[in-house]
């Protein structure tokens, strides 16, 4: 299992997934469709699986860029929630 996760991270999979989450978070939610929601959910599930393992968490934390991207996604999502509930 570790070999697969290392390939995923080393092959740019984590960066691509975080970029996808950022793109989805920046989308105009009024034009979002069900496939966007499914993609976002799949990314979150994958991220959860990676971070749920000690080695995966360490690989994630080894790069500050990963942490910054995840925080950016969460911040953008929270901003959209606040705007839509107003």
C-alpha positions in Angstrom: 0.0 0.0 0.0 2.7 2.5 0.9 4.3 2.0 -2.5 1.0 3.0 -4.2 0.6 6.1 -2.0 4.2 7.1 -2.7 3.7 6.8 -6.4 0.5 8.8 -6.1 2.2 11.6 -4.2 5.5 11.5 -6.1 3.7 11.3 -9.4 1.9 14.6 -8.8 -1.4 13.1 -7.8 -1.7 15.0 -4.6 -0.9 18.3 -6.2 -3.4 17.6 -9.0 -6.1 16.7 -6.5 -5.5 19.8 -4.4 -5.5 21.9 -7.6 -8.9 20.3 -8.5 -10.3 21.1 -5.1 -9.1 24.7 -5.4 -10.7 25.0 -8.8 -14.0 23.6 -7.6 -14.0 25.9 -4.6 -13.5 28.9 -6.8 -16.3 28.0 -9.1 -19.5 30.0 -9.2 -21.7 27.7 -7.2 -24.8 28.8 -9.0 -23.5 27.1 -12.1 -22.2 23.9 -10.4 -23.6 20.6 -11.4 -23.8 17.2 -9.8 -20.6 15.9 -11.4 -18.7 18.8 -9.8 -20.0 17.7 -6.4 -19.1 14.1 -7.1 -15.6 15.1 -8.1 -15.2 17.2 -5.0 -16.4 14.4 -2.8 -14.0 11.9 -4.5 -11.1 14.3 -3.9 -12.0 14.7 -0.2 -12.3 10.9 0.2 -8.9 10.3 -1.4 -7.4 13.0 0.8 -9.0 11.5 3.9 -7.6 8.1 3.0 -4.1 9.6 2.5 -4.1 11.6 5.7 -5.5 8.7 7.7 -2.2 6.9 7.4 0.9 8.0 9.3 3.1 7.8 6.3 0.6 9.6 4.1 0.1 12.4 6.6 3.9 12.8 6.9 4.2 13.0 3.1 1.4 15.6 3.0 3.0 17.7 5.8 6.5 17.5 4.2 5.4 20.1 1.7 4.1 23.5 3.0 2.5 24.0 -0.4 0.1 21.1 0.3 -1.0 22.6 3.6 -1.4 26.0 2.1 -3.6 24.7 -0.7 -5.8 22.7 1.6 -6.3 25.8 3.9 -7.0 27.9 0.8 -9.7 25.4 -0.3 -11.3 25.4 3.1 -11.2 29.2 3.4 -12.8 29.7 -0.1 -15.5 27.1 0.7 -16.3 28.8 4.0 -16.5 32.2 2.3 -19.0 30.8 -0.3 -21.1 29.3 2.5 -21.2 32.6 4.3 -22.2 34.5 1.1 -24.9 32.1 0.2 -26.5 32.1 3.7 -26.6 35.9 3.7 
